[in-house]
Amino acid sequence: MDIGNFLSEPLSYVFIQRGMLALVIVGGINAVVGCFVVARGMAFFGDALSHAILPGVALSYTASGSYVASNLFLGGLGAGIVSALVIAWLTRNQELKEDSAIAIVFVTMFALGIAIISTQSSYAVDLTHILFGSINGISQDDLLTMSALAAIVLLVILLLYKEFLLVSFDLSLAHSLKLPVQLLKILLLVLIAVTIVASLQAVGIALMLALLITPAATARLLVKRLHHMIVIACLLGILSGIVGFYASYYLDIPSGACIVLTLSAIFGFVILLQSGKRLLDERK
């Protein structure tokens, strides 16, 4: 098979074209938001929030008569935003450390989601898609929803980039400039929640953290400035989505797993390069 046929064969199907676009959108938006998550050391929050959306997804699932449909976005978004706001409220006076608040909300919401799901007599197949993604099941409406959510997130980050930069790297300066620090923190948590929900059907809850963290962590090894980090992470996220898409098609492996493995391979390669460079510098 020549390279042209290799690249074009999967795209002959409309539902696969939608899946490809979804992976590009999801890879890019997660990488951008992930840079702020990595910069603020919020990887645990990203993991917790990706699981905390489960009760919202479960409620939408049961309300739709055990049918995985676009209304899962609404349920997941509601649960994600509520979780983010509760965490912000619990840590408002710094009497409770952020990691403790995240852990409490995480386990509570996840347990609530399991309790809701357990009331259904048959759910295993559809909820497997929720946990691990179902890229081939993305409809035109799902793709439009992903695109709209991604556009909202990118627009907010573009408009408030300098403010988010200060909150992420220099809180004392942000306070001295009288910025609404607490509001900006809450808004960033909400943006993370929106990003996770937008990516839900593409990669699922279980693999969400890798998509959010790995491109940004890889980019941080290569550059130091946040805007450079965002560009590189976004390119890595999109590249991993494309490579994962083709690997999924030809190897018959779930797309979410292929994307994560691609990201991990790139991260490992960069780590090896950095280690090799360090050894060469030490020998000079």
FIMARZA-566943 format. One record per residue (C-alpha): x, y, z; residue in three letters; residue number from 1. Coordinates in nm, 2 decimals. Example, Ala and Ser with C-alpha at 12.3 -4.5 7.8 and 13.67 -1.06 7.14 Angstrom:
2
{xx->1.23	yy->-0.45	zz->0.78	residuo->Ala	num->1} .
{xx->1.37	yy->-0.11	zz->0.71	residuo->Ser	num->2} .
% end
This chain:
284
{xx->0.00	yy->0.00	zz->0.00	residuo->Met	num->1} .
{xx->0.14	yy->0.34	zz->-0.10	residuo->Asp	num->2} .
{xx->0.14	yy->0.63	zz->0.14	residuo->Ile	num->3} .
{xx->-0.15	yy->0.80	zz->-0.04	residuo->Gly	num->4} .
{xx->-0.38	yy->0.51	zz->0.00	residuo->Asn	num->5} .
{xx->-0.25	yy->0.45	zz->0.36	residuo->Phe	num->6} .
{xx->-0.36	yy->0.81	zz->0.45	residuo->Leu	num->7} .
{xx->-0.68	yy->0.83	zz->0.25	residuo->Ser	num->8} .
{xx->-0.84	yy->0.49	zz->0.31	residuo->Glu	num->9} .
{xx->-0.97	yy->0.56	zz->0.66	residuo->Pro	num->10} .
{xx->-1.11	yy->0.90	zz->0.55	residuo->Leu	num->11} .
{xx->-1.34	yy->0.74	zz->0.30	residuo->Ser	num->12} .
{xx->-1.59	yy->0.69	zz->0.58	residuo->Tyr	num->13} .
{xx->-1.78	yy->0.99	zz->0.70	residuo->Val	num->14} .
{xx->-1.80	yy->0.88	zz->1.06	residuo->Phe	num->15} .
{xx->-1.43	yy->0.83	zz->1.07	residuo->Ile	num->16} .
{xx->-1.38	yy->1.18	zz->0.93	residuo->Gln	num->17} .
{xx->-1.58	yy->1.31	zz->1.22	residuo->Arg	num->18} .
{xx->-1.37	yy->1.10	zz->1.46	residuo->Gly	num->19} .
{xx->-1.05	yy->1.24	zz->1.31	residuo->Met	num->20} .
{xx->-1.17	yy->1.60	zz->1.35	residuo->Leu	num->21} .
{xx->-1.27	yy->1.53	zz->1.70	residuo->Ala	num->22} .
{xx->-0.93	yy->1.39	zz->1.79	residuo->Leu	num->23} .
{xx->-0.76	yy->1.70	zz->1.65	residuo->Val	num->24} .
{xx->-0.99	yy->1.93	zz->1.84	residuo->Ile	num->25} .
{xx->-0.95	yy->1.74	zz->2.16	residuo->Val	num->26} .
{xx->-0.58	yy->1.70	zz->2.13	residuo->Gly	num->27} .
{xx->-0.53	yy->2.07	zz->2.08	residuo->Gly	num->28} .
{xx->-0.76	yy->2.21	zz->2.35	residuo->Ile	num->29} .
{xx->-0.64	yy->1.97	zz->2.61	residuo->Asn	num->30} .
{xx->-0.28	yy->2.06	zz->2.54	residuo->Ala	num->31} .
{xx->-0.35	yy->2.44	zz->2.57	residuo->Val	num->32} .
{xx->-0.54	yy->2.40	zz->2.90	residuo->Val	num->33} .
{xx->-0.29	yy->2.14	zz->3.02	residuo->Gly	num->34} .
{xx->-0.01	yy->2.40	zz->3.01	residuo->Cys	num->35} .
{xx->-0.18	yy->2.60	zz->3.28	residuo->Phe	num->36} .
{xx->-0.25	yy->2.28	zz->3.48	residuo->Val	num->37} .
{xx->0.12	yy->2.18	zz->3.46	residuo->Val	num->38} .
{xx->0.24	yy->2.53	zz->3.54	residuo->Ala	num->39} .
{xx->0.02	yy->2.55	zz->3.85	residuo->Arg	num->40} .
{xx->0.10	yy->2.19	zz->3.96	residuo->Gly	num->41} .
{xx->-0.27	yy->2.09	zz->3.93	residuo->Met	num->42} .
{xx->-0.22	yy->1.74	zz->3.77	residuo->Ala	num->43} .
{xx->-0.41	yy->1.58	zz->4.07	residuo->Phe	num->44} .
{xx->-0.69	yy->1.82	zz->4.02	residuo->Phe	num->45} .
{xx->-0.72	yy->1.73	zz->3.65	residuo->Gly	num->46} .
{xx->-0.73	yy->1.36	zz->3.74	residuo->Asp	num->47} .
{xx->-0.99	yy->1.42	zz->4.01	residuo->Ala	num->48} .
{xx->-1.21	yy->1.64	zz->3.80	residuo->Leu	num->49} .
{xx->-1.21	yy->1.39	zz->3.51	residuo->Ser	num->50} .
{xx->-1.36	yy->1.13	zz->3.75	residuo->His	num->51} .
{xx->-1.58	yy->1.38	zz->3.94	residuo->Ala	num->52} .
{xx->-1.80	yy->1.43	zz->3.62	residuo->Ile	num->53} .
{xx->-1.92	yy->1.07	zz->3.66	residuo->Leu	num->54} .
{xx->-2.24	yy->1.15	zz->3.85	residuo->Pro	num->55} .
{xx->-2.35	yy->1.41	zz->3.60	residuo->Gly	num->56} .
{xx->-2.28	yy->1.17	zz->3.31	residuo->Val	num->57} .
{xx->-2.46	yy->0.89	zz->3.51	residuo->Ala	num->58} .
{xx->-2.77	yy->1.11	zz->3.56	residuo->Leu	num->59} .
{xx->-2.79	yy->1.20	zz->3.19	residuo->Ser	num->60} .
{xx->-2.74	yy->0.84	zz->3.11	residuo->Tyr	num->61} .
{xx->-3.03	yy->0.72	zz->3.33	residuo->Thr	num->62} .
{xx->-3.25	yy->1.02	zz->3.23	residuo->Ala	num->63} .
{xx->-3.21	yy->0.93	zz->2.86	residuo->Ser	num->64} .
{xx->-3.33	yy->0.57	zz->2.92	residuo->Gly	num->65} .
{xx->-2.98	yy->0.41	zz->2.93	residuo->Ser	num->66} .
{xx->-2.88	yy->0.57	zz->2.60	residuo->Tyr	num->67} .
{xx->-2.54	yy->0.73	zz->2.55	residuo->Val	num->68} .
{xx->-2.63	yy->1.05	zz->2.37	residuo->Ala	num->69} .
{xx->-2.52	yy->1.42	zz->2.34	residuo->Ser	num->70} .
{xx->-2.70	yy->1.51	zz->2.66	residuo->Asn	num->71} .
{xx->-2.41	yy->1.35	zz->2.84	residuo->Leu	num->72} .
{xx->-2.21	yy->1.66	zz->2.76	residuo->Phe	num->73} .
{xx->-2.47	yy->1.87	zz->2.96	residuo->Leu	num->74} .
{xx->-2.47	yy->1.63	zz->3.26	residuo->Gly	num->75} .
{xx->-2.09	yy->1.60	zz->3.27	residuo->Gly	num->76} .
{xx->-2.04	yy->1.98	zz->3.23	residuo->Leu	num->77} .
{xx->-2.28	yy->2.05	zz->3.52	residuo->Gly	num->78} .
{xx->-2.10	yy->1.80	zz->3.75	residuo->Ala	num->79} .
{xx->-1.76	yy->1.93	zz->3.65	residuo->Gly	num->80} .
{xx->-1.84	yy->2.29	zz->3.71	residuo->Ile	num->81} .
{xx->-2.01	yy->2.21	zz->4.05	residuo->Val	num->82} .
{xx->-1.70	yy->2.01	zz->4.15	residuo->Ser	num->83} .
{xx->-1.47	yy->2.29	zz->4.06	residuo->Ala	num->84} .
{xx->-1.68	yy->2.55	zz->4.25	residuo->Leu	num->85} .
{xx->-1.70	yy->2.33	zz->4.56	residuo->Val	num->86} .
{xx->-1.32	yy->2.28	zz->4.56	residuo->Ile	num->87} .
{xx->-1.27	yy->2.66	zz->4.52	residuo->Ala	num->88} .
{xx->-1.52	yy->2.72	zz->4.81	residuo->Trp	num->89} .
{xx->-1.36	yy->2.47	zz->5.04	residuo->Leu	num->90} .
{xx->-1.01	yy->2.62	zz->4.99	residuo->Thr	num->91} .
{xx->-1.13	yy->2.99	zz->4.99	residuo->Arg	num->92} .
{xx->-0.98	yy->3.07	zz->5.33	residuo->Asn	num->93} .
{xx->-0.68	yy->2.82	zz->5.30	residuo->Gln	num->94} .
{xx->-0.80	yy->2.64	zz->5.61	residuo->Glu	num->95} .
{xx->-0.83	yy->2.33	zz->5.41	residuo->Leu	num->96} .
{xx->-0.54	yy->2.25	zz->5.17	residuo->Lys	num->97} .
{xx->-0.62	yy->2.22	zz->4.81	residuo->Glu	num->98} .
{xx->-0.51	yy->1.86	zz->4.77	residuo->Asp	num->99} .
{xx->-0.73	yy->1.76	zz->5.06	residuo->Ser	num->100} .
{xx->-1.03	yy->1.94	zz->4.92	residuo->Ala	num->101} .
{xx->-0.97	yy->1.78	zz->4.58	residuo->Ile	num->102} .
{xx->-0.95	yy->1.43	zz->4.73	residuo->Ala	num->103} .
{xx->-1.27	yy->1.47	zz->4.93	residuo->Ile	num->104} .
{xx->-1.47	yy->1.61	zz->4.63	residuo->Val	num->105} .
{xx->-1.32	yy->1.35	zz->4.40	residuo->Phe	num->106} .
{xx->-1.41	yy->1.04	zz->4.60	residuo->Val	num->107} .
{xx->-1.75	yy->1.18	zz->4.69	residuo->Thr	num->108} .
{xx->-1.85	yy->1.25	zz->4.33	residuo->Met	num->109} .
{xx->-1.71	yy->0.93	zz->4.20	residuo->Phe	num->110} .
{xx->-1.89	yy->0.73	zz->4.47	residuo->Ala	num->111} .
{xx->-2.21	yy->0.91	zz->4.39	residuo->Leu	num->112} .
{xx->-2.17	yy->0.83	zz->4.02	residuo->Gly	num->113} .
{xx->-2.12	yy->0.46	zz->4.09	residuo->Ile	num->114} .
{xx->-2.43	yy->0.47	zz->4.32	residuo->Ala	num->115} .
{xx->-2.64	yy->0.62	zz->4.04	residuo->Ile	num->116} .
{xx->-2.51	yy->0.38	zz->3.78	residuo->Ile	num->117} .
{xx->-2.57	yy->0.08	zz->4.00	residuo->Ser	num->118} .
{xx->-2.94	yy->0.15	zz->3.99	residuo->Thr	num->119} .
{xx->-2.95	yy->0.05	zz->3.62	residuo->Gln	num->120} .
{xx->-3.00	yy->-0.32	zz->3.53	residuo->Ser	num->121} .
{xx->-2.79	yy->-0.30	zz->3.21	residuo->Ser	num->122} .
{xx->-2.52	yy->-0.05	zz->3.15	residuo->Tyr	num->123} .
{xx->-2.18	yy->-0.23	zz->3.09	residuo->Ala	num->124} .
{xx->-2.14	yy->-0.17	zz->2.71	residuo->Val	num->125} .
{xx->-2.24	yy->0.20	zz->2.70	residuo->Asp	num->126} .
{xx->-2.05	yy->0.29	zz->3.01	residuo->Leu	num->127} .
{xx->-1.74	yy->0.12	zz->2.87	residuo->Thr	num->128} .
{xx->-1.76	yy->0.39	zz->2.60	residuo->His	num->129} .
{xx->-1.79	yy->0.66	zz->2.87	residuo->Ile	num->130} .
{xx->-1.48	yy->0.53	zz->3.05	residuo->Leu	num->131} .
{xx->-1.26	yy->0.46	zz->2.75	residuo->Phe	num->132} .
{xx->-1.42	yy->0.67	zz->2.47	residuo->Gly	num->133} .
{xx->-1.60	yy->0.58	zz->2.15	residuo->Ser	num->134} .
{xx->-1.45	yy->0.79	zz->1.87	residuo->Ile	num->135} .
{xx->-1.65	yy->0.61	zz->1.60	residuo->Asn	num->136} .
{xx->-1.97	yy->0.69	zz->1.77	residuo->Gly	num->137} .
{xx->-1.93	yy->1.07	zz->1.75	residuo->Ile	num->138} .
{xx->-2.22	yy->1.23	zz->1.57	residuo->Ser	num->139} .
{xx->-2.23	yy->1.56	zz->1.38	residuo->Gln	num->140} .
{xx->-2.40	yy->1.72	zz->1.69	residuo->Asp	num->141} .
{xx->-2.13	yy->1.58	zz->1.92	residuo->Asp	num->142} .
{xx->-1.86	yy->1.73	zz->1.69	residuo->Leu	num->143} .
{xx->-2.04	yy->2.07	zz->1.69	residuo->Leu	num->144} .
{xx->-2.06	yy->2.06	zz->2.07	residuo->Thr	num->145} .
{xx->-1.69	yy->1.98	zz->2.10	residuo->Met	num->146} .
{xx->-1.60	yy->2.26	zz->1.86	residuo->Ser	num->147} .
{xx->-1.82	yy->2.51	zz->2.05	residuo->Ala	num->148} .
{xx->-1.68	yy->2.42	zz->2.39	residuo->Leu	num->149} .
{xx->-1.32	yy->2.43	zz->2.25	residuo->Ala	num->150} .
{xx->-1.39	yy->2.77	zz->2.09	residuo->Ala	num->151} .
{xx->-1.52	yy->2.91	zz->2.42	residuo->Ile	num->152} .
{xx->-1.22	yy->2.78	zz->2.62	residuo->Val	num->153} .
{xx->-0.97	yy->2.92	zz->2.37	residuo->Leu	num->154} .
{xx->-1.15	yy->3.26	zz->2.35	residuo->Leu	num->155} .
{xx->-1.14	yy->3.30	zz->2.73	residuo->Val	num->156} .
{xx->-0.77	yy->3.20	zz->2.75	residuo->Ile	num->157} .
{xx->-0.69	yy->3.45	zz->2.47	residuo->Leu	num->158} .
{xx->-0.88	yy->3.73	zz->2.64	residuo->Leu	num->159} .
{xx->-0.73	yy->3.66	zz->2.99	residuo->Leu	num->160} .
{xx->-0.39	yy->3.52	zz->2.90	residuo->Tyr	num->161} .
{xx->-0.19	yy->3.78	zz->3.10	residuo->Lys	num->162} .
{xx->-0.41	yy->3.74	zz->3.40	residuo->Glu	num->163} .
{xx->-0.39	yy->3.36	zz->3.39	residuo->Phe	num->164} .
{xx->-0.01	yy->3.39	zz->3.35	residuo->Leu	num->165} .
{xx->0.02	yy->3.60	zz->3.66	residuo->Leu	num->166} .
{xx->-0.20	yy->3.37	zz->3.87	residuo->Val	num->167} .
{xx->0.00	yy->3.07	zz->3.75	residuo->Ser	num->168} .
{xx->0.35	yy->3.20	zz->3.81	residuo->Phe	num->169} .
{xx->0.34	yy->3.51	zz->4.04	residuo->Asp	num->170} .
{xx->0.05	yy->3.53	zz->4.29	residuo->Leu	num->171} .
{xx->0.20	yy->3.81	zz->4.49	residuo->Ser	num->172} .
{xx->0.23	yy->4.03	zz->4.18	residuo->Leu	num->173} .
{xx->-0.13	yy->3.94	zz->4.09	residuo->Ala	num->174} .
{xx->-0.25	yy->4.05	zz->4.44	residuo->His	num->175} .
{xx->-0.04	yy->4.37	zz->4.42	residuo->Ser	num->176} .
{xx->-0.20	yy->4.46	zz->4.09	residuo->Leu	num->177} .
{xx->-0.54	yy->4.40	zz->4.26	residuo->Lys	num->178} .
{xx->-0.65	yy->4.13	zz->4.01	residuo->Leu	num->179} .
{xx->-0.95	yy->3.92	zz->4.11	residuo->Pro	num->180} .
{xx->-0.72	yy->3.63	zz->4.20	residuo->Val	num->181} .
{xx->-0.99	yy->3.40	zz->4.35	residuo->Gln	num->182} .
{xx->-1.23	yy->3.46	zz->4.06	residuo->Leu	num->183} .
{xx->-0.95	yy->3.38	zz->3.81	residuo->Leu	num->184} .
{xx->-0.87	yy->3.06	zz->3.99	residuo->Lys	num->185} .
{xx->-1.23	yy->2.96	zz->3.98	residuo->Ile	num->186} .
{xx->-1.25	yy->3.04	zz->3.61	residuo->Leu	num->187} .
{xx->-0.95	yy->2.83	zz->3.54	residuo->Leu	num->188} .
{xx->-1.10	yy->2.54	zz->3.72	residuo->Leu	num->189} .
{xx->-1.42	yy->2.58	zz->3.52	residuo->Val	num->190} .
{xx->-1.22	yy->2.59	zz->3.19	residuo->Leu	num->191} .
{xx->-1.05	yy->2.26	zz->3.29	residuo->Ile	num->192} .
{xx->-1.39	yy->2.11	zz->3.36	residuo->Ala	num->193} .
{xx->-1.52	yy->2.23	zz->3.02	residuo->Val	num->194} .
{xx->-1.22	yy->2.08	zz->2.84	residuo->Thr	num->195} .
{xx->-1.26	yy->1.75	zz->3.01	residuo->Ile	num->196} .
{xx->-1.63	yy->1.73	zz->2.92	residuo->Val	num->197} .
{xx->-1.55	yy->1.83	zz->2.56	residuo->Ala	num->198} .
{xx->-1.31	yy->1.54	zz->2.54	residuo->Ser	num->199} .
{xx->-1.53	yy->1.28	zz->2.71	residuo->Leu	num->200} .
{xx->-1.65	yy->1.08	zz->2.42	residuo->Gln	num->201} .
{xx->-1.32	yy->1.09	zz->2.23	residuo->Ala	num->202} .
{xx->-1.09	yy->0.94	zz->2.50	residuo->Val	num->203} .
{xx->-1.32	yy->0.87	zz->2.79	residuo->Gly	num->204} .
{xx->-1.28	yy->0.94	zz->3.16	residuo->Ile	num->205} .
{xx->-1.01	yy->0.68	zz->3.23	residuo->Ala	num->206} .
{xx->-0.75	yy->0.82	zz->2.98	residuo->Leu	num->207} .
{xx->-0.83	yy->1.19	zz->3.02	residuo->Met	num->208} .
{xx->-0.54	yy->1.28	zz->3.25	residuo->Leu	num->209} .
{xx->-0.27	yy->1.17	zz->2.99	residuo->Ala	num->210} .
{xx->-0.42	yy->1.39	zz->2.72	residuo->Leu	num->211} .
{xx->-0.44	yy->1.69	zz->2.96	residuo->Leu	num->212} .
{xx->-0.09	yy->1.65	zz->3.12	residuo->Ile	num->213} .
{xx->0.15	yy->1.47	zz->2.88	residuo->Thr	num->214} .
{xx->0.18	yy->1.72	zz->2.59	residuo->Pro	num->215} .
{xx->0.23	yy->2.01	zz->2.84	residuo->Ala	num->216} .
{xx->0.48	yy->1.82	zz->3.04	residuo->Ala	num->217} .
{xx->0.67	yy->1.73	zz->2.73	residuo->Thr	num->218} .
{xx->0.67	yy->2.09	zz->2.60	residuo->Ala	num->219} .
{xx->0.79	yy->2.21	zz->2.94	residuo->Arg	num->220} .
{xx->1.10	yy->1.99	zz->2.90	residuo->Leu	num->221} .
{xx->1.18	yy->2.17	zz->2.57	residuo->Leu	num->222} .
{xx->1.10	yy->2.53	zz->2.65	residuo->Val	num->223} .
{xx->1.05	yy->2.76	zz->2.95	residuo->Lys	num->224} .
{xx->0.82	yy->3.04	zz->2.83	residuo->Arg	num->225} .
{xx->0.45	yy->2.97	zz->2.86	residuo->Leu	num->226} .
{xx->0.35	yy->3.09	zz->2.51	residuo->His	num->227} .
{xx->0.62	yy->2.87	zz->2.35	residuo->His	num->228} .
{xx->0.50	yy->2.58	zz->2.57	residuo->Met	num->229} .
{xx->0.14	yy->2.62	zz->2.46	residuo->Ile	num->230} .
{xx->0.24	yy->2.62	zz->2.09	residuo->Val	num->231} .
{xx->0.45	yy->2.31	zz->2.12	residuo->Ile	num->232} .
{xx->0.20	yy->2.13	zz->2.35	residuo->Ala	num->233} .
{xx->-0.08	yy->2.21	zz->2.11	residuo->Cys	num->234} .
{xx->0.12	yy->2.07	zz->1.81	residuo->Leu	num->235} .
{xx->0.20	yy->1.75	zz->2.01	residuo->Leu	num->236} .
{xx->-0.16	yy->1.71	zz->2.11	residuo->Gly	num->237} .
{xx->-0.28	yy->1.74	zz->1.75	residuo->Ile	num->238} .
{xx->0.00	yy->1.52	zz->1.62	residuo->Leu	num->239} .
{xx->-0.08	yy->1.25	zz->1.88	residuo->Ser	num->240} .
{xx->-0.45	yy->1.26	zz->1.78	residuo->Gly	num->241} .
{xx->-0.36	yy->1.21	zz->1.41	residuo->Ile	num->242} .
{xx->-0.11	yy->0.93	zz->1.48	residuo->Val	num->243} .
{xx->-0.34	yy->0.77	zz->1.73	residuo->Gly	num->244} .
{xx->-0.62	yy->0.78	zz->1.48	residuo->Phe	num->245} .
{xx->-0.43	yy->0.59	zz->1.21	residuo->Tyr	num->246} .
{xx->-0.29	yy->0.35	zz->1.47	residuo->Ala	num->247} .
{xx->-0.64	yy->0.28	zz->1.60	residuo->Ser	num->248} .
{xx->-0.77	yy->0.22	zz->1.25	residuo->Tyr	num->249} .
{xx->-0.50	yy->-0.02	zz->1.12	residuo->Tyr	num->250} .
{xx->-0.42	yy->-0.20	zz->1.45	residuo->Leu	num->251} .
{xx->-0.78	yy->-0.22	zz->1.57	residuo->Asp	num->252} .
{xx->-0.69	yy->-0.07	zz->1.91	residuo->Ile	num->253} .
{xx->-0.91	yy->0.18	zz->2.09	residuo->Pro	num->254} .
{xx->-0.82	yy->0.53	zz->1.98	residuo->Ser	num->255} .
{xx->-0.78	yy->0.67	zz->2.33	residuo->Gly	num->256} .
{xx->-0.52	yy->0.41	zz->2.42	residuo->Ala	num->257} .
{xx->-0.33	yy->0.48	zz->2.09	residuo->Cys	num->258} .
{xx->-0.32	yy->0.85	zz->2.16	residuo->Ile	num->259} .
{xx->-0.20	yy->0.80	zz->2.51	residuo->Val	num->260} .
{xx->0.07	yy->0.56	zz->2.40	residuo->Leu	num->261} .
{xx->0.18	yy->0.80	zz->2.13	residuo->Thr	num->262} .
{xx->0.21	yy->1.08	zz->2.38	residuo->Leu	num->263} .
{xx->0.40	yy->0.86	zz->2.62	residuo->Ser	num->264} .
{xx->0.64	yy->0.75	zz->2.34	residuo->Ala	num->265} .
{xx->0.71	yy->1.12	zz->2.25	residuo->Ile	num->266} .
{xx->0.76	yy->1.21	zz->2.62	residuo->Phe	num->267} .
{xx->1.00	yy->0.91	zz->2.66	residuo->Gly	num->268} .
{xx->1.20	yy->1.02	zz->2.35	residuo->Phe	num->269} .
{xx->1.23	yy->1.37	zz->2.48	residuo->Val	num->270} .
{xx->1.34	yy->1.25	zz->2.82	residuo->Ile	num->271} .
{xx->1.61	yy->1.03	zz->2.65	residuo->Leu	num->272} .
{xx->1.73	yy->1.33	zz->2.45	residuo->Leu	num->273} .
{xx->1.75	yy->1.55	zz->2.75	residuo->Gln	num->274} .
{xx->1.94	yy->1.28	zz->2.94	residuo->Ser	num->275} .
{xx->2.18	yy->1.23	zz->2.65	residuo->Gly	num->276} .
{xx->2.24	yy->1.61	zz->2.62	residuo->Lys	num->277} .
{xx->2.30	yy->1.63	zz->3.00	residuo->Arg	num->278} .
{xx->2.56	yy->1.36	zz->2.98	residuo->Leu	num->279} .
{xx->2.74	yy->1.52	zz->2.69	residuo->Leu	num->280} .
{xx->2.75	yy->1.86	zz->2.87	residuo->Asp	num->281} .
{xx->2.89	yy->1.69	zz->3.18	residuo->Glu	num->282} .
{xx->3.18	yy->1.53	zz->2.98	residuo->Arg	num->283} .
{xx->3.28	yy->1.87	zz->2.83	residuo->Lys	num->284} .
% end
